[in-house]
Amino acid sequence: MFRAWRATLPGVSGTVWNFRWAFNAVMMTTLVASLDEWHQTFIPSRTGTVSDVLLDMTGAMAVQILIFLLVRVRRAQELA
């Protein structure tokens, strides 16, 4: 999702990470997870739970933090 938003939304030239891209990626991940869990409530052998949506959202946020930190480390190495 992050790569899609980065390619779609304009940003400052040379920017690798942007809060707007990260926020949209986390929100879209949460939306897709919510729709998937809702869909699972209609399948007899599956159950849709809020905790699964929270798990997916937490994973999306963790990846955005990881991307942010990797970009900062890479930038610091380039400046050194």
Buried (B, 14 or more C-beta within 10 A) or exposed (E): BBEEBBEEEEBEEEEBBBEEBBEBBBBBBBEBBBEBBEEBEEEEEEEBEEEBBEEBBEEBBEBBEEBBEEEEEEEEEEEE
